[in-house]
Amino acid sequence: MIVLSSADEAVFIISRSGKPMLLVGNNRYYRHSSYKEGSLKCLYVCVKWSSGCRSSITTFNDEIVKYGKEHKHI
Ligand SMILES: [Zn+2]
């Protein structure tokens, strides 16, 4: 596990609607729809993606391998 910020622990969760999500600090990410269940590599995008935030996280085998852009919101 790559830890970039000591306070931000990544947690894999399932949303109330049954969608896989990633929780990092105060930010939540949806798994991108083009990455299917069981994929080794997944892209998670910020829940505010539709509002213009382009923050994302790439995971491989359930470990974070890459952080995308900064969030555009608080
Ligand atoms: Zn964001």
N, CA, C, O and the ligand as a Tripos MOL2 file, in Angstrom:
@<TRIPOS>MOLECULE
protein
  297   295    75     0     0
PROTEIN
NO_CHARGES

@<TRIPOS>ATOM
      1 N           0.8440   -1.1970    0.0000 N.3       1 MET1
      2 CA          0.0000    0.0000    0.0000 C.3       1 MET1
      3 C           0.8750    1.2410    0.0000 C.2       1 MET1
      4 O           1.7860    1.3800    0.8170 O.2       1 MET1
      5 N           0.5860    2.1300   -0.9220 N.am      2 ILE2
      6 CA          1.3180    3.3950   -0.9780 C.3       2 ILE2
      7 C           0.5650    4.4230   -0.1330 C.2       2 ILE2
      8 O          -0.6140    4.6820   -0.3740 O.2       2 ILE2
      9 N           1.2220    4.9880    0.8220 N.am      3 VAL3
     10 CA          0.5890    6.0030    1.6600 C.3       3 VAL3
     11 C           1.2560    7.3460    1.3850 C.2       3 VAL3
     12 O           2.4190    7.5620    1.7260 O.2       3 VAL3
     13 N           0.4930    8.2440    0.7600 N.am      4 LEU4
     14 CA          1.0450    9.5470    0.4140 C.3       4 LEU4
     15 C           0.7780   10.5740    1.5010 C.2       4 LEU4
     16 O           1.5760   11.4840    1.7210 O.2       4 LEU4
     17 N          -0.3390   10.4220    2.1680 N.am      5 SER5
     18 CA         -0.6960   11.3550    3.2250 C.3       5 SER5
     19 C          -1.0530   10.5450    4.4590 C.2       5 SER5
     20 O          -1.8950    9.6490    4.4020 O.2       5 SER5
     21 N          -0.4170   10.8590    5.5610 N.am      6 SER6
     22 CA         -0.5520   10.0290    6.7470 C.3       6 SER6
     23 C          -1.9970    9.9190    7.2300 C.2       6 SER6
     24 O          -2.3940    8.8980    7.7900 O.2       6 SER6
     25 N          -2.7810   10.9780    7.0100 N.am      7 ALA7
     26 CA         -4.1410   10.9740    7.5460 C.3       7 ALA7
     27 C          -5.1300   10.2720    6.6220 C.2       7 ALA7
     28 O          -6.2400    9.9290    7.0280 O.2       7 ALA7
     29 N          -4.7150   10.0650    5.3830 N.am      8 ASP8
     30 CA         -5.6530    9.5290    4.4030 C.3       8 ASP8
     31 C          -5.4750    8.0340    4.2120 C.2       8 ASP8
     32 O          -4.5800    7.5870    3.4950 O.2       8 ASP8
     33 N          -6.3210    7.2860    4.8490 N.am      9 GLU9
     34 CA         -6.2960    5.8470    4.6850 C.3       9 GLU9
     35 C          -7.3680    5.4710    3.6690 C.2       9 GLU9
     36 O          -8.5010    5.9440    3.7530 O.2       9 GLU9
     37 N          -7.0150    4.6390    2.7310 N.am     10 ALA10
     38 CA         -7.9660    4.2460    1.7020 C.3      10 ALA10
     39 C          -8.7780    3.0460    2.1800 C.2      10 ALA10
     40 O          -8.2360    2.0500    2.6590 O.2      10 ALA10
     41 N         -10.0910    3.1740    2.0350 N.am     11 VAL11
     42 CA        -10.9790    2.1010    2.4620 C.3      11 VAL11
     43 C         -11.9260    1.7670    1.3170 C.2      11 VAL11
     44 O         -12.5670    2.6510    0.7480 O.2      11 VAL11
     45 N         -12.0050    0.4940    0.9880 N.am     12 PHE12
     46 CA        -12.9420    0.0600   -0.0430 C.3      12 PHE12
     47 C         -14.2940   -0.1900    0.6110 C.2      12 PHE12
     48 O         -14.3980   -0.9430    1.5790 O.2      12 PHE12
     49 N         -15.3290    0.4520    0.0710 N.am     13 ILE13
     50 CA        -16.6660    0.3180    0.6520 C.3      13 ILE13
     51 C         -17.6740    0.0300   -0.4600 C.2      13 ILE13
     52 O         -17.3780    0.1760   -1.6460 O.2      13 ILE13
     53 N         -18.8660   -0.3810   -0.0440 N.am     14 ILE14
     54 CA        -19.9700   -0.5690   -0.9840 C.3      14 ILE14
     55 C         -21.0490    0.4570   -0.6470 C.2      14 ILE14
     56 O         -21.5000    0.5470    0.4950 O.2      14 ILE14
     57 N         -21.4510    1.2210   -1.6430 N.am     15 SER15
     58 CA        -22.4450    2.2600   -1.4050 C.3      15 SER15
     59 C         -23.8070    1.6330   -1.1260 C.2      15 SER15
     60 O         -24.0140    0.4370   -1.3270 O.2      15 SER15
     61 N         -24.7380    2.4820   -0.6520 N.am     16 ARG16
     62 CA        -26.0830    1.9830   -0.3680 C.3      16 ARG16
     63 C         -26.7520    1.4300   -1.6110 C.2      16 ARG16
     64 O         -27.6280    0.5690   -1.5260 O.2      16 ARG16
     65 N         -26.3330    1.9310   -2.7740 N.am     17 SER17
     66 CA        -26.9170    1.4240   -4.0160 C.3      17 SER17
     67 C         -26.1660    0.2090   -4.5450 C.2      17 SER17
     68 O         -26.4550   -0.2950   -5.6300 O.2      17 SER17
     69 N         -25.1900   -0.2550   -3.7530 N.am     18 GLY18
     70 CA        -24.4880   -1.4710   -4.1280 C.3      18 GLY18
     71 C         -23.2770   -1.2690   -5.0030 C.2      18 GLY18
     72 O         -22.6950   -2.2360   -5.4930 O.2      18 GLY18
     73 N         -22.8870   -0.0200   -5.2070 N.am     19 LYS19
     74 CA        -21.7350    0.2450   -6.0700 C.3      19 LYS19
     75 C         -20.4430    0.2680   -5.2500 C.2      19 LYS19
     76 O         -20.4120    0.7750   -4.1290 O.2      19 LYS19
     77 N         -19.3850   -0.2890   -5.8310 N.am     20 PRO20
     78 CA        -18.0930   -0.2510   -5.1520 C.3      20 PRO20
     79 C         -17.5470    1.1680   -5.1170 C.2      20 PRO20
     80 O         -17.5940    1.8880   -6.1150 O.2      20 PRO20
     81 N         -17.0330    1.5590   -3.9710 N.am     21 MET21
     82 CA        -16.4890    2.8970   -3.8250 C.3      21 MET21
     83 C         -15.1920    2.8370   -3.0480 C.2      21 MET21
     84 O         -14.8880    1.8580   -2.3660 O.2      21 MET21
     85 N         -14.4380    3.9140   -3.1730 N.am     22 LEU22
     86 CA        -13.1980    4.0410   -2.4400 C.3      22 LEU22
     87 C         -13.3010    5.2880   -1.5640 C.2      22 LEU22
     88 O         -13.6480    6.3710   -2.0370 O.2      22 LEU22
     89 N         -13.0000    5.1190   -0.3080 N.am     23 LEU23
     90 CA        -13.0620    6.2280    0.6370 C.3      23 LEU23
     91 C         -11.6380    6.5860    1.0360 C.2      23 LEU23
     92 O         -10.9140    5.7600    1.5910 O.2      23 LEU23
     93 N         -11.2450    7.8120    0.7530 N.am     24 VAL24
     94 CA         -9.9000    8.2720    1.1130 C.3      24 VAL24
     95 C         -10.0450    9.5910    1.8550 C.2      24 VAL24
     96 O         -10.4440   10.5950    1.2660 O.2      24 VAL24
     97 N          -9.7290    9.5950    3.1230 N.am     25 GLY25
     98 CA         -9.9170   10.8040    3.9190 C.3      25 GLY25
     99 C         -11.3890   11.1960    3.8940 C.2      25 GLY25
    100 O         -12.2670   10.3970    4.2200 O.2      25 GLY25
    101 N         -11.6370   12.4330    3.5040 N.am     26 ASN26
    102 CA        -13.0210   12.9100    3.4410 C.3      26 ASN26
    103 C         -13.6130   12.7820    2.0480 C.2      26 ASN26
    104 O         -14.7360   13.2250    1.8030 O.2      26 ASN26
    105 N         -12.8680   12.1830    1.1430 N.am     27 ASN27
    106 CA        -13.3210   12.1110   -0.2370 C.3      27 ASN27
    107 C         -13.7460   10.7000   -0.6150 C.2      27 ASN27
    108 O         -13.1350    9.7100   -0.2110 O.2      27 ASN27
    109 N         -14.8110   10.6410   -1.4020 N.am     28 ARG28
    110 CA        -15.3020    9.3580   -1.8810 C.3      28 ARG28
    111 C         -15.1670    9.2890   -3.4000 C.2      28 ARG28
    112 O         -15.3100   10.2870   -4.1070 O.2      28 ARG28
    113 N         -14.8910    8.0950   -3.8670 N.am     29 TYR29
    114 CA        -14.6920    7.8720   -5.2970 C.3      29 TYR29
    115 C         -15.5670    6.7220   -5.7590 C.2      29 TYR29
    116 O         -15.7060    5.7080   -5.0760 O.2      29 TYR29
    117 N         -16.1550    6.9040   -6.9390 N.am     30 TYR30
    118 CA        -16.8820    5.8160   -7.5810 C.3      30 TYR30
    119 C         -15.9260    5.0350   -8.4650 C.2      30 TYR30
    120 O         -15.0070    5.6080   -9.0500 O.2      30 TYR30
    121 N         -16.1380    3.7380   -8.5640 N.am     31 ARG31
    122 CA        -15.3570    2.9920   -9.5490 C.3      31 ARG31
    123 C         -15.8980    3.2980  -10.9290 C.2      31 ARG31
    124 O         -17.1060    3.2510  -11.1600 O.2      31 ARG31
    125 N         -15.0080    3.6100  -11.8350 N.am     32 HIS32
    126 CA        -15.4100    3.9260  -13.2050 C.3      32 HIS32
    127 C         -16.1160    2.7360  -13.8340 C.2      32 HIS32
    128 O         -15.6950    1.5900  -13.6720 O.2      32 HIS32
    129 N         -17.1900    3.0220  -14.5500 N.am     33 SER33
    130 CA        -18.0650    1.9560  -15.0360 C.3      33 SER33
    131 C         -17.3980    1.0320  -16.0440 C.2      33 SER33
    132 O         -17.8660   -0.0870  -16.2590 O.2      33 SER33
    133 N         -16.2940    1.4890  -16.6740 N.am     34 SER34
    134 CA        -15.6600    0.6470  -17.6760 C.3      34 SER34
    135 C         -14.7440   -0.4120  -17.0510 C.2      34 SER34
    136 O         -14.1970   -1.2680  -17.7460 O.2      34 SER34
    137 N         -14.5910   -0.3350  -15.7240 N.am     35 TYR35
    138 CA        -13.7610   -1.3390  -15.0440 C.3      35 TYR35
    139 C         -14.6720   -2.3020  -14.3000 C.2      35 TYR35
    140 O         -15.3620   -1.9140  -13.3570 O.2      35 TYR35
    141 N         -14.6710   -3.5250  -14.7150 N.am     36 LYS36
    142 CA        -15.6290   -4.5010  -14.2100 C.3      36 LYS36
    143 C         -15.1630   -5.1530  -12.9200 C.2      36 LYS36
    144 O         -13.9940   -5.1000  -12.5380 O.2      36 LYS36
    145 N         -16.1300   -5.7640  -12.2770 N.am     37 GLU37
    146 CA        -15.8310   -6.5410  -11.0800 C.3      37 GLU37
    147 C         -14.7850   -7.5960  -11.4020 C.2      37 GLU37
    148 O         -14.9030   -8.3150  -12.3940 O.2      37 GLU37
    149 N         -13.7710   -7.6880  -10.5690 N.am     38 GLY38
    150 CA        -12.7380   -8.6810  -10.7940 C.3      38 GLY38
    151 C         -11.5400   -8.1680  -11.5620 C.2      38 GLY38
    152 O         -10.5250   -8.8540  -11.6830 O.2      38 GLY38
    153 N         -11.6630   -6.9370  -12.0910 N.am     39 SER39
    154 CA        -10.5250   -6.3740  -12.7990 C.3      39 SER39
    155 C          -9.3830   -6.1240  -11.8250 C.2      39 SER39
    156 O          -9.5980   -5.6490  -10.7100 O.2      39 SER39
    157 N          -8.1810   -6.4440  -12.2510 N.am     40 LEU40
    158 CA         -7.0240   -6.1570  -11.4000 C.3      40 LEU40
    159 C          -6.8100   -4.6550  -11.3120 C.2      40 LEU40
    160 O          -6.5760   -4.1100  -10.2330 O.2      40 LEU40
    161 N          -6.8930   -3.9930  -12.4610 N.am     41 LYS41
    162 CA         -6.6890   -2.5480  -12.4920 C.3      41 LYS41
    163 C          -8.0360   -1.8480  -12.5280 C.2      41 LYS41
    164 O          -8.9070   -2.2020  -13.3230 O.2      41 LYS41
    165 N          -8.2050   -0.8480  -11.6610 N.am     42 CYS42
    166 CA         -9.4570   -0.1020  -11.6400 C.3      42 CYS42
    167 C          -9.1680    1.3900  -11.5480 C.2      42 CYS42
    168 O          -8.1470    1.8180  -11.0100 O.2      42 CYS42
    169 N         -10.0950    2.1610  -12.0850 N.am     43 LEU43
    170 CA        -10.0130    3.6070  -11.9640 C.3      43 LEU43
    171 C         -11.1910    4.0810  -11.1240 C.2      43 LEU43
    172 O         -12.3450    3.7780  -11.4260 O.2      43 LEU43
    173 N         -10.8920    4.8160  -10.0860 N.am     44 TYR44
    174 CA        -11.9310    5.4040   -9.2510 C.3      44 TYR44
    175 C         -11.9170    6.9070   -9.4900 C.2      44 TYR44
    176 O         -10.8600    7.5390   -9.4800 O.2      44 TYR44
    177 N         -13.1010    7.4720   -9.7040 N.am     45 VAL45
    178 CA        -13.1940    8.9180   -9.9420 C.3      45 VAL45
    179 C         -14.0000    9.5620   -8.8170 C.2      45 VAL45
    180 O         -14.8880    8.9430   -8.2320 O.2      45 VAL45
    181 N         -13.6690   10.8170   -8.5330 N.am     46 CYS46
    182 CA        -14.3230   11.5540   -7.4590 C.3      46 CYS46
    183 C         -15.8370   11.5960   -7.6690 C.2      46 CYS46
    184 O         -16.3170   11.6870   -8.7990 O.2      46 CYS46
    185 N         -16.5770   11.5300   -6.5660 N.am     47 VAL47
    186 CA        -18.0380   11.5890   -6.6670 C.3      47 VAL47
    187 C         -18.5000   12.9310   -7.2360 C.2      47 VAL47
    188 O         -19.6330   13.0570   -7.7020 O.2      47 VAL47
    189 N         -17.6250   13.9250   -7.1960 N.am     48 LYS48
    190 CA        -17.9660   15.2460   -7.7470 C.3      48 LYS48
    191 C         -17.4980   15.3770   -9.1950 C.2      48 LYS48
    192 O         -17.4430   16.4800   -9.7410 O.2      48 LYS48
    193 N         -17.1590   14.2420   -9.8120 N.am     49 TRP49
    194 CA        -16.6860   14.2430  -11.1990 C.3      49 TRP49
    195 C         -17.6750   14.9750  -12.1030 C.2      49 TRP49
    196 O         -17.2780   15.7730  -12.9520 O.2      49 TRP49
    197 N         -18.9540   14.7000  -11.9150 N.am     50 SER50
    198 CA        -19.9750   15.3130  -12.7730 C.3      50 SER50
    199 C         -20.0660   16.8170  -12.5430 C.2      50 SER50
    200 O         -20.6280   17.5440  -13.3620 O.2      50 SER50
    201 N         -19.5060   17.2820  -11.4150 N.am     51 SER51
    202 CA        -19.4960   18.7110  -11.1320 C.3      51 SER51
    203 C         -18.2130   19.3710  -11.6100 C.2      51 SER51
    204 O         -18.0040   20.5650  -11.3920 O.2      51 SER51
    205 N         -17.3470   18.5900  -12.2660 N.am     52 GLY52
    206 CA        -16.1480   19.1660  -12.8520 C.3      52 GLY52
    207 C         -14.8540   18.7810  -12.1690 C.2      52 GLY52
    208 O         -13.7790   19.1070  -12.6720 O.2      52 GLY52
    209 N         -14.9250   18.0870  -11.0220 N.am     53 CYS53
    210 CA        -13.6960   17.6510  -10.3620 C.3      53 CYS53
    211 C         -13.1030   16.4910  -11.1600 C.2      53 CYS53
    212 O         -13.8220   15.5860  -11.5830 O.2      53 CYS53
    213 N         -11.8140   16.5270  -11.3550 N.am     54 ARG54
    214 CA        -11.1620   15.4940  -12.1530 C.3      54 ARG54
    215 C         -10.1710   14.6810  -11.3240 C.2      54 ARG54
    216 O          -9.2160   14.1110  -11.8520 O.2      54 ARG54
    217 N         -10.4140   14.6410  -10.0350 N.am     55 SER55
    218 CA         -9.5670   13.8380   -9.1710 C.3      55 SER55
    219 C          -9.8880   12.3600   -9.3830 C.2      55 SER55
    220 O         -11.0510   11.9780   -9.5120 O.2      55 SER55
    221 N          -8.8570   11.5490   -9.4170 N.am     56 SER56
    222 CA         -9.0740   10.1250   -9.6230 C.3      56 SER56
    223 C          -7.9850    9.3350   -8.9150 C.2      56 SER56
    224 O          -6.9380    9.8680   -8.5460 O.2      56 SER56
    225 N          -8.2590    8.0690   -8.7410 N.am     57 ILE57
    226 CA         -7.2830    7.1740   -8.1280 C.3      57 ILE57
    227 C          -7.2530    5.8860   -8.9300 C.2      57 ILE57
    228 O          -8.2990    5.3160   -9.2410 O.2      57 ILE57
    229 N          -6.0650    5.4330   -9.2600 N.am     58 THR58
    230 CA         -5.9110    4.1640   -9.9580 C.3      58 THR58
    231 C          -5.4820    3.1030   -8.9560 C.2      58 THR58
    232 O          -4.5570    3.3140   -8.1710 O.2      58 THR58
    233 N          -6.1540    1.9740   -8.9900 N.am     59 THR59
    234 CA         -5.7690    0.8730   -8.0990 C.3      59 THR59
    235 C          -5.3770   -0.3360   -8.9330 C.2      59 THR59
    236 O          -5.8460   -0.5270  -10.0550 O.2      59 THR59
    237 N          -4.5080   -1.1410   -8.3510 N.am     60 PHE60
    238 CA         -4.1350   -2.4020   -8.9780 C.3      60 PHE60
    239 C          -4.1360   -3.4500   -7.8900 C.2      60 PHE60
    240 O          -3.4230   -3.3410   -6.8930 O.2      60 PHE60
    241 N          -4.9520   -4.4680   -8.1030 N.am     61 ASN61
    242 CA         -5.0700   -5.5380   -7.1090 C.3      61 ASN61
    243 C          -5.3990   -4.9730   -5.7180 C.2      61 ASN61
    244 O          -4.8450   -5.3830   -4.6990 O.2      61 ASN61
    245 N          -6.3370   -4.0050   -5.7340 N.am     62 ASP62
    246 CA         -6.8460   -3.3780   -4.5050 C.3      62 ASP62
    247 C          -5.8070   -2.5630   -3.7490 C.2      62 ASP62
    248 O          -5.9570   -2.3070   -2.5540 O.2      62 ASP62
    249 N          -4.7580   -2.1590   -4.4460 N.am     63 GLU63
    250 CA         -3.8220   -1.2290   -3.8240 C.3      63 GLU63
    251 C          -3.7210    0.0170   -4.6910 C.2      63 GLU63
    252 O          -3.7350   -0.0680   -5.9190 O.2      63 GLU63
    253 N          -3.6190    1.1670   -4.0520 N.am     64 ILE64
    254 CA         -3.5170    2.4130   -4.7950 C.3      64 ILE64
    255 C          -2.1410    2.5160   -5.4350 C.2      64 ILE64
    256 O          -1.1150    2.4260   -4.7600 O.2      64 ILE64
    257 N          -2.1390    2.7080   -6.7570 N.am     65 VAL65
    258 CA         -0.8620    2.8250   -7.4630 C.3      65 VAL65
    259 C          -0.6460    4.2210   -8.0180 C.2      65 VAL65
    260 O           0.4740    4.5940   -8.3680 O.2      65 VAL65
    261 N          -1.7410    5.0030   -8.0990 N.am     66 LYS66
    262 CA         -1.5790    6.3380   -8.6840 C.3      66 LYS66
    263 C          -2.6830    7.2690   -8.2120 C.2      66 LYS66
    264 O          -3.8570    6.9010   -8.1740 O.2      66 LYS66
    265 N          -2.2820    8.4810   -7.8530 N.am     67 TYR67
    266 CA         -3.2420    9.5240   -7.5280 C.3      67 TYR67
    267 C          -3.3340   10.4800   -8.7140 C.2      67 TYR67
    268 O          -2.3200   10.8550   -9.3040 O.2      67 TYR67
    269 N          -4.5530   10.8660   -9.0530 N.am     68 GLY68
    270 CA         -4.7520   11.8100  -10.1470 C.3      68 GLY68
    271 C          -4.6720   13.2480   -9.6660 C.2      68 GLY68
    272 O          -3.9010   13.5690   -8.7620 O.2      68 GLY68
    273 N          -5.4610   14.0960  -10.2680 N.am     69 LYS69
    274 CA         -5.3900   15.5290   -9.9750 C.3      69 LYS69
    275 C          -5.9800   15.8660   -8.6160 C.2      69 LYS69
    276 O          -6.6810   15.0660   -7.9980 O.2      69 LYS69
    277 N          -5.6730   17.0680   -8.1780 N.am     70 GLU70
    278 CA         -6.2310   17.5790   -6.9270 C.3      70 GLU70
    279 C          -7.7320   17.8000   -7.0670 C.2      70 GLU70
    280 O          -8.2450   17.9870   -8.1700 O.2      70 GLU70
    281 N          -8.4190   17.7750   -5.9500 N.am     71 HIS71
    282 CA         -9.8470   18.0810   -5.9690 C.3      71 HIS71
    283 C         -10.0580   19.5820   -6.2200 C.2      71 HIS71
    284 O          -9.2430   20.4250   -5.8460 O.2      71 HIS71
    285 N         -11.1810   19.8700   -6.8660 N.am     72 LYS72
    286 CA        -11.5010   21.2730   -7.1540 C.3      72 LYS72
    287 C         -12.5490   21.7900   -6.1670 C.2      72 LYS72
    288 O         -13.2020   22.8040   -6.4150 O.2      72 LYS72
    289 N         -12.6970   21.1020   -5.0820 N.am     73 HIS73
    290 CA        -13.7300   21.4950   -4.1070 C.3      73 HIS73
    291 C         -13.2010   21.1780   -2.7210 C.2      73 HIS73
    292 O         -12.1440   20.5660   -2.5670 O.2      73 HIS73
    293 N         -13.9470   21.6020   -1.7240 N.am     74 ILE74
    294 CA        -13.5350   21.3400   -0.3470 C.3      74 ILE74
    295 C         -14.1820   20.0520    0.1350 C.2      74 ILE74
    296 O         -13.9680   19.6430    1.2760 O.2      74 ILE74
    297 ZN        -13.1630   15.7600   -6.0000 Zn       75 ZN75
@<TRIPOS>BOND
     1     1     2 1
     2     2     3 1
     3     3     4 2
     4     3     5 am
     5     5     6 1
     6     6     7 1
     7     7     8 2
     8     7     9 am
     9     9    10 1
    10    10    11 1
    11    11    12 2
    12    11    13 am
    13    13    14 1
    14    14    15 1
    15    15    16 2
    16    15    17 am
    17    17    18 1
    18    18    19 1
    19    19    20 2
    20    19    21 am
    21    21    22 1
    22    22    23 1
    23    23    24 2
    24    23    25 am
    25    25    26 1
    26    26    27 1
    27    27    28 2
    28    27    29 am
    29    29    30 1
    30    30    31 1
    31    31    32 2
    32    31    33 am
    33    33    34 1
    34    34    35 1
    35    35    36 2
    36    35    37 am
    37    37    38 1
    38    38    39 1
    39    39    40 2
    40    39    41 am
    41    41    42 1
    42    42    43 1
    43    43    44 2
    44    43    45 am
    45    45    46 1
    46    46    47 1
    47    47    48 2
    48    47    49 am
    49    49    50 1
    50    50    51 1
    51    51    52 2
    52    51    53 am
    53    53    54 1
    54    54    55 1
    55    55    56 2
    56    55    57 am
    57    57    58 1
    58    58    59 1
    59    59    60 2
    60    59    61 am
    61    61    62 1
    62    62    63 1
    63    63    64 2
    64    63    65 am
    65    65    66 1
    66    66    67 1
    67    67    68 2
    68    67    69 am
    69    69    70 1
    70    70    71 1
    71    71    72 2
    72    71    73 am
    73    73    74 1
    74    74    75 1
    75    75    76 2
    76    75    77 am
    77    77    78 1
    78    78    79 1
    79    79    80 2
    80    79    81 am
    81    81    82 1
    82    82    83 1
    83    83    84 2
    84    83    85 am
    85    85    86 1
    86    86    87 1
    87    87    88 2
    88    87    89 am
    89    89    90 1
    90    90    91 1
    91    91    92 2
    92    91    93 am
    93    93    94 1
    94    94    95 1
    95    95    96 2
    96    95    97 am
    97    97    98 1
    98    98    99 1
    99    99   100 2
   100    99   101 am
   101   101   102 1
   102   102   103 1
   103   103   104 2
   104   103   105 am
   105   105   106 1
   106   106   107 1
   107   107   108 2
   108   107   109 am
   109   109   110 1
   110   110   111 1
   111   111   112 2
   112   111   113 am
   113   113   114 1
   114   114   115 1
   115   115   116 2
   116   115   117 am
   117   117   118 1
   118   118   119 1
   119   119   120 2
   120   119   121 am
   121   121   122 1
   122   122   123 1
   123   123   124 2
   124   123   125 am
   125   125   126 1
   126   126   127 1
   127   127   128 2
   128   127   129 am
   129   129   130 1
   130   130   131 1
   131   131   132 2
   132   131   133 am
   133   133   134 1
   134   134   135 1
   135   135   136 2
   136   135   137 am
   137   137   138 1
   138   138   139 1
   139   139   140 2
   140   139   141 am
   141   141   142 1
   142   142   143 1
   143   143   144 2
   144   143   145 am
   145   145   146 1
   146   146   147 1
   147   147   148 2
   148   147   149 am
   149   149   150 1
   150   150   151 1
   151   151   152 2
   152   151   153 am
   153   153   154 1
   154   154   155 1
   155   155   156 2
   156   155   157 am
   157   157   158 1
   158   158   159 1
   159   159   160 2
   160   159   161 am
   161   161   162 1
   162   162   163 1
   163   163   164 2
   164   163   165 am
   165   165   166 1
   166   166   167 1
   167   167   168 2
   168   167   169 am
   169   169   170 1
   170   170   171 1
   171   171   172 2
   172   171   173 am
   173   173   174 1
   174   174   175 1
   175   175   176 2
   176   175   177 am
   177   177   178 1
   178   178   179 1
   179   179   180 2
   180   179   181 am
   181   181   182 1
   182   182   183 1
   183   183   184 2
   184   183   185 am
   185   185   186 1
   186   186   187 1
   187   187   188 2
   188   187   189 am
   189   189   190 1
   190   190   191 1
   191   191   192 2
   192   191   193 am
   193   193   194 1
   194   194   195 1
   195   195   196 2
   196   195   197 am
   197   197   198 1
   198   198   199 1
   199   199   200 2
   200   199   201 am
   201   201   202 1
   202   202   203 1
   203   203   204 2
   204   203   205 am
   205   205   206 1
   206   206   207 1
   207   207   208 2
   208   207   209 am
   209   209   210 1
   210   210   211 1
   211   211   212 2
   212   211   213 am
   213   213   214 1
   214   214   215 1
   215   215   216 2
   216   215   217 am
   217   217   218 1
   218   218   219 1
   219   219   220 2
   220   219   221 am
   221   221   222 1
   222   222   223 1
   223   223   224 2
   224   223   225 am
   225   225   226 1
   226   226   227 1
   227   227   228 2
   228   227   229 am
   229   229   230 1
   230   230   231 1
   231   231   232 2
   232   231   233 am
   233   233   234 1
   234   234   235 1
   235   235   236 2
   236   235   237 am
   237   237   238 1
   238   238   239 1
   239   239   240 2
   240   239   241 am
   241   241   242 1
   242   242   243 1
   243   243   244 2
   244   243   245 am
   245   245   246 1
   246   246   247 1
   247   247   248 2
   248   247   249 am
   249   249   250 1
   250   250   251 1
   251   251   252 2
   252   251   253 am
   253   253   254 1
   254   254   255 1
   255   255   256 2
   256   255   257 am
   257   257   258 1
   258   258   259 1
   259   259   260 2
   260   259   261 am
   261   261   262 1
   262   262   263 1
   263   263   264 2
   264   263   265 am
   265   265   266 1
   266   266   267 1
   267   267   268 2
   268   267   269 am
   269   269   270 1
   270   270   271 1
   271   271   272 2
   272   271   273 am
   273   273   274 1
   274   274   275 1
   275   275   276 2
   276   275   277 am
   277   277   278 1
   278   278   279 1
   279   279   280 2
   280   279   281 am
   281   281   282 1
   282   282   283 1
   283   283   284 2
   284   283   285 am
   285   285   286 1
   286   286   287 1
   287   287   288 2
   288   287   289 am
   289   289   290 1
   290   290   291 1
   291   291   292 2
   292   291   293 am
   293   293   294 1
   294   294   295 1
   295   295   296 2
@<TRIPOS>SUBSTRUCTURE
     1 MET1         2 RESIDUE 1 A MET
     2 ILE2         6 RESIDUE 1 A ILE
     3 VAL3        10 RESIDUE 1 A VAL
     4 LEU4        14 RESIDUE 1 A LEU
     5 SER5        18 RESIDUE 1 A SER
     6 SER6        22 RESIDUE 1 A SER
     7 ALA7        26 RESIDUE 1 A ALA
     8 ASP8        30 RESIDUE 1 A ASP
     9 GLU9        34 RESIDUE 1 A GLU
    10 ALA10       38 RESIDUE 1 A ALA
    11 VAL11       42 RESIDUE 1 A VAL
    12 PHE12       46 RESIDUE 1 A PHE
    13 ILE13       50 RESIDUE 1 A ILE
    14 ILE14       54 RESIDUE 1 A ILE
    15 SER15       58 RESIDUE 1 A SER
    16 ARG16       62 RESIDUE 1 A ARG
    17 SER17       66 RESIDUE 1 A SER
    18 GLY18       70 RESIDUE 1 A GLY
    19 LYS19       74 RESIDUE 1 A LYS
    20 PRO20       78 RESIDUE 1 A PRO
    21 MET21       82 RESIDUE 1 A MET
    22 LEU22       86 RESIDUE 1 A LEU
    23 LEU23       90 RESIDUE 1 A LEU
    24 VAL24       94 RESIDUE 1 A VAL
    25 GLY25       98 RESIDUE 1 A GLY
    26 ASN26      102 RESIDUE 1 A ASN
    27 ASN27      106 RESIDUE 1 A ASN
    28 ARG28      110 RESIDUE 1 A ARG
    29 TYR29      114 RESIDUE 1 A TYR
    30 TYR30      118 RESIDUE 1 A TYR
    31 ARG31      122 RESIDUE 1 A ARG
    32 HIS32      126 RESIDUE 1 A HIS
    33 SER33      130 RESIDUE 1 A SER
    34 SER34      134 RESIDUE 1 A SER
    35 TYR35      138 RESIDUE 1 A TYR
    36 LYS36      142 RESIDUE 1 A LYS
    37 GLU37      146 RESIDUE 1 A GLU
    38 GLY38      150 RESIDUE 1 A GLY
    39 SER39      154 RESIDUE 1 A SER
    40 LEU40      158 RESIDUE 1 A LEU
    41 LYS41      162 RESIDUE 1 A LYS
    42 CYS42      166 RESIDUE 1 A CYS
    43 LEU43      170 RESIDUE 1 A LEU
    44 TYR44      174 RESIDUE 1 A TYR
    45 VAL45      178 RESIDUE 1 A VAL
    46 CYS46      182 RESIDUE 1 A CYS
    47 VAL47      186 RESIDUE 1 A VAL
    48 LYS48      190 RESIDUE 1 A LYS
    49 TRP49      194 RESIDUE 1 A TRP
    50 SER50      198 RESIDUE 1 A SER
    51 SER51      202 RESIDUE 1 A SER
    52 GLY52      206 RESIDUE 1 A GLY
    53 CYS53      210 RESIDUE 1 A CYS
    54 ARG54      214 RESIDUE 1 A ARG
    55 SER55      218 RESIDUE 1 A SER
    56 SER56      222 RESIDUE 1 A SER
    57 ILE57      226 RESIDUE 1 A ILE
    58 THR58      230 RESIDUE 1 A THR
    59 THR59      234 RESIDUE 1 A THR
    60 PHE60      238 RESIDUE 1 A PHE
    61 ASN61      242 RESIDUE 1 A ASN
    62 ASP62      246 RESIDUE 1 A ASP
    63 GLU63      250 RESIDUE 1 A GLU
    64 ILE64      254 RESIDUE 1 A ILE
    65 VAL65      258 RESIDUE 1 A VAL
    66 LYS66      262 RESIDUE 1 A LYS
    67 TYR67      266 RESIDUE 1 A TYR
    68 GLY68      270 RESIDUE 1 A GLY
    69 LYS69      274 RESIDUE 1 A LYS
    70 GLU70      278 RESIDUE 1 A GLU
    71 HIS71      282 RESIDUE 1 A HIS
    72 LYS72      286 RESIDUE 1 A LYS
    73 HIS73      290 RESIDUE 1 A HIS
    74 ILE74      294 RESIDUE 1 A ILE
    75 ZN75       297 GROUP 0 **** ****
